[in-house]
Amino acid sequence: MKKIDRLAKKEYRNRSELIREAVRIYINNLGEWDKIFKAGRRAAKKLGITSEKQVNEIVYEYRHGRKSH
């Protein structure tokens, strides 16, 4: 709570205002991550990627100069 109180003071807010804002941002970020993961699943389906292992292989090949997909 001391860290929260210090940050609230630094931002000229009270503890409740700071916590409300932090929760609002956290919830918004969850929604954004959901969108990112959905887009990733759509891209994977389009490319025929069915496992995390395949993703790792593609990333490895890309990083080492071999194109895949």
Number of C-alpha atoms within 10 A of each C-alpha: 7 7 8 14 15 14 15 17 13 10 10 11 14 15 16 12 11 18 14 11 12 12 11 11 12 12 11 11 12 11 11 12 11 11 12 12 11 12 12 12 14 13 12 16 11 9 10 11 16 11 9 10 10 13 13 11 12 17 14 14 13 13 10 9 8 10 11 10 7
